[in-house]
Amino acid sequence: MLPNVARLARLTGLDVEADQPLPTEFRIFAAGANESTKGTAVLDTAALAAVLAEYERGGVDLIVDLAHDSLSDEARAARNDADDARGWFKLEARNGELWAVDVTWTPDGEERLRSRRQRYISPAFTYDDLPNGTIRVASIDSCALCSKPATLGALPLVATREASFDVRREAVREALVQRLQPGPDRWVDLLEVFADRAVYEWDGLMWQIGYTFSDAGVTLDATPVLVVREYVPVQSIPAFRKGAAFRAQLEKEIAQWIRS
């Protein structure tokens, strides 16, 4: 019997312009539950250990193909390039997540990414069924360039120029959520994102934190700084402008303006 195999589009959020190098790493699965239109795939400690053990046992780099064609008998019968690689990668664990690293792209894979004919990554993986109806990742077979991801809220592997800021903002927001772990009674509100720092509200206070943004995502500085609002008037208001005399003068000026 063939093992359970799933194909699930996963995310990263990297911006590639015409003169920029292509990404050399991307996240395949986040730690915990990975939601998609096809169900929930779980990457826990046991799953991560099993995936890496199977990868080490195989001893070879894994393939990035096109739309999972290398796994399709129909595609291989119809086209002689269905087995061709669009890229190659290794696997690595990072803070409970599964990442593709040391990614290299073939000329066809690079052309597809730069032209944005495909913008998302979808892993093909074996899994074990869990009693609660979810599945646990067991091994990674390959990843595919695809156009329509199944992952809910997936970010593109390559972003349009217009989407660059949205990708960065979402990456900062995700990093804050992972660090602060908000819940029903505590939430984080991202207010501003700058090139090297972000401002957010947490527990009724405003904070500023530095960050770096790279192919690997967002890395937050260790310690945020409390932001104190300070209101400074542009010009002091004379006392006579604060009371009845000011209102009477204002009404007079308005009446003159209406008559003019």
Secondary structure, DSSP 4 states (H G I P E B T S, - for coil): -PPPEEE--B----B--TTSPPPS-EEEE-SEEEEETTEEEEE-HHHHHHHHHHHHHH-SPEEEEETTGGG-HHHHHH-TTTT--SEEEEEEEETTEEEEEEEEE-HHHHHHHHHTS--EEEEEEEEEE-TTS-EEEEEEEEEEEESS--BTTPPPSSB-TTTHHHHHHHHHHHHHHHHH--BTTB-EEEEEE-SSEEEEEETTEEEEEEEEEETTEEEE-SS-EEE------SSPPPGGGGSHHHHHHHHHHHHHHHH-
